[in-house]
């Protein structure tokens, strides 16, 4: 009789200890003991919705790009064009171009689009159809073919954030 009580006590203790061990829960393992309906979602579902079209860190998703940028870009027949470009979170822009020593000023506004890589924006305005590579607190104006401008004056096409 004593052996039987010890055996029952041992079995009960073992069952109690096993039930006390925490079970590791993963997104694939969901405890359904209290829920009548369980919906499993893959961890990649939420990531896919938050990630823009380009994979990994891009200028579009990793930089604080909205703001106003300024530069004095070269001009063929004047000392330069003082340019101020504001790009906004809602993919709109406004640009002011003032020709130095000519009493001439152009203003435009419109929208812009990111390229597939998420690193270059293309302005779409009435007259402003420029492309800029977006960097940390800078915009680099691209040439008409969408390539970075090279040569001794290339630094004059770098816009700095105010």
N, C-alpha and C positions, 0 to 999 in steps of 0.2 A: 504494500500500500504506500509506503514512504517512497519507494523507487518510482512508483507511478506518478505521485505528486511532483517529484523532482523532474521527471521526464516532461510532464505537462507544463511545469513552470519554465523549463528550459526552452520548449517549443514556443511558448507565449513570449518569452523574453527575446528570442531570435526574431520572431515576427514583428515585435515592437521595434527592435533595432533596425530592421530592414525598412520598415515604414518611415523611420525618422531620417534616413539618408535623403538629402535633397536630390531631386531629379533635375538634370540639366535640361533646360528648355531652350530650344532653338526655333527659328521661324518655321522650320519644317515639322517640329514636334509641338503640337498644341494640345493642352489638356482639355478634353471635352467632357470631363466629369460633371461640370456645372453648367455648361452651355448646351443648349439643344441644337443649335446650328453653329457651325464653325466655318469661317471663310479663311482660306490660306492665301496669303499673297507672297509672291516671290520678292526678296529684298531688292531686286533690280527694277521692279515696277516703279517704286517711288523715285529711284535715281533717274530712270529714263525720262520721267516727266519733268524733272528739275534741270536736266542738262540740255543746253541749246544744241543746235544741229552739229556743231563742231565738237569733237571729242577732246577731253582733257582741258587743261587751263588754256584759255585764249584771252586776248585783249577784251573781247566782248564780255566774258563771264568772270574774269579774275581781276580786272583793273577798275579803278574809280575814274572812268572816262568822262562822265558828264561834266560840263563846265565851259569856261571861256578861254580860248587860246589866242595868242597874238604873235605876229611876226611882221617884219618888213621884208617882203619878197622882192627880188630883182624886177626891174622894169626896163624895157628896151629904150625908151625915150624920156625917162625921168629918173630921179634919184632912188625911187623905190615905191612900193605900194604897201602902205600900212594897212594890215589886214587883221580883223578881229572876227573870230568864228566861235559861235556858241552852239554846242551840241547838247541835246536834252535826252533824258531817259526815254521819252516817248518817241524817239527816233525822228525828231524835228530839229531843224537848225536855223540859225540866222547868221548872215555874214555881212560885214561892212568892209569895203575896199576903198581906201582913200589914196589917190595918186598924189604923192608929195610934189610940191611946187607947180601943180597944175589946176588947183581949185576944181577938182573932179572927184566925185564920190559915187560909188555904186553900193546898193543895198539889195539883198535878196534873202529869201527864206524858202523853206520847203522841207522835204523829208530826206532821210538817208537810209541806206541799206548796208548791212554787213556782208562781206564775202563769205564763201562757204567755210573758210578756215577760221573765221571770227577774228581777223586781224586788220582788215582794211574796210573803211567806210567809203561809200560813193554818194556824194551829194546829188540830189535831184531837185533843182530849183529852176526858176525862169531863165537865169543866165549862168548861175553857178553850177558847173558840172565837174567838180574836182573829186579826186580820190586822195585819201589820207591813210597812211599806216598809223595805227594807234599804239602808242607806247605808254610807259609810266610817266604821266604828267606832260606828255608831248604828243604832237601830231606831226607826221612827216609827209609833206605834200609829194604826191607821185607825179610822174610825167603823163603825157597824153596816152601812152601805151599801158599805163598802170604799173610802171616800174619805178623804183627809187631813182631820184635824180642824182647823177654823179658829177664829178668835176670839182673845180676849186670853189664854186659857190654853193655846193650842196648843203652846207650848214645854214644858209640863208632861207632854206625851205623847211626848217624845223620850227614849228609853232610851240611855244611854251605856255603851260596852263597858268592863268592868273591866280 
